[in-house]
Amino acid sequence: MEIQSALASGLQGFQKAQGDVTEAAADITANLAVSPEDFGIGQENNTDNAATPDTANKNASSAESTDLSKAVVDLKVAEFQAKASADVIQTADETLGTLLDVRA
């Protein structure tokens, strides 16, 4: 593998990790955002609905916690990807330094 190729791979990995972090942060923010419905504002009392409010709240809470958990896991995966990319760049840098020392 060429050193330039290794450096480019490391940079691409960092860019991918940055995009994943941005996406995970947006997902986390969306799950933690407070909406007026959380306080009962704007909700209509509909007795025709088959689901009780408690059941609906439990289902929504479960879906939100699953989404939040996925976003946190995605954030951690992006962290590992950034660390691996840093290792690739560091290795390419050390290899280039060694080659320059040998040729000098």
N, C-alpha and C positions, 0 to 999 in steps of 0.2 A: 504494500500500500504506500502510495506517495505521501509525503508529509503534508503537502497542500490538501490532498484529499482527506487526510485525517483531521486537519484543522477545519476544513469545510464541514465534515461530519459533526465535529464537536459544536461548531457554530449552529448548524441546523438543529442539533439536539437542544441547544439552549433556546433557540427561537420556538421550537415546539413546546418546550417546558413553559416558556413565558406565555404562550397562547393558552395552554392548558390551565395555568394558574389564573389567568384572567377569566377564563370560562368558569372555573370552579368558584372563584370569588364572586362572580355574578350570580351563580346558582345559590351560594350561601346567603348572599344579600337578599335575593328574592325570597328565600325560605324564612328569613328572619324579619322581613319587612312587616310592619304592622298595618293592617288594613282596617277601614271602618267597620267591616263585618265582624272583626274580632271583638268589637265592643257592642255588637248587636245593632249598630246603626245601619239603617237602610234595609233591614231584613223584614220580610212580611211574614205574618203568622198564617201559615197555610196548613190547615188540618187535613187536606186531601192527600198530603204526601205520606207514602207508606213508611218511610224511614223516620224514626224519632230523632229529635235534635241530638240526643246523646249518641245514637248510632252514627249519625252523619258526622258529628264532631270527632268521634273515635276513628272513623275511616279517613277523614281528612288529616287528622293528626298522625295517623300511621303512614299515610302517603308522604306527608311532609317530612317526617323523621327519616323515612327511607331515602327521599331525595337529598336531605341534608347529609345523611351518612354517606351516600354515594359521592356527593360533592367534596366531603372531607377526605375520603379515600382518594379521589382524583387529585386533590391538592397534594397529598402525600406522595402519590405516584409521580407527579410532576417534580417534586423535590428530589426524589431518587434519580429521575431522568436528568435533572440539572447537575447533580453530583457526578453522575456517570459521564456526562458531556465534559465536565471540568477535568475529569481524569483523562479523557481522550486528548483534550487540548494540552494538558500538562505533559503527557507522554510524548506527543508530537513535538512540543517545545524542547523537551529534554533530548529527543532524538536529533532534532535539528542542531541543537547546541553541541552534541557529541560529534556530529558530522563536520561541523565548522571547526571544532578543535582538532580533529584528525587531519583535515585538509590544510590547516594553517601552518 
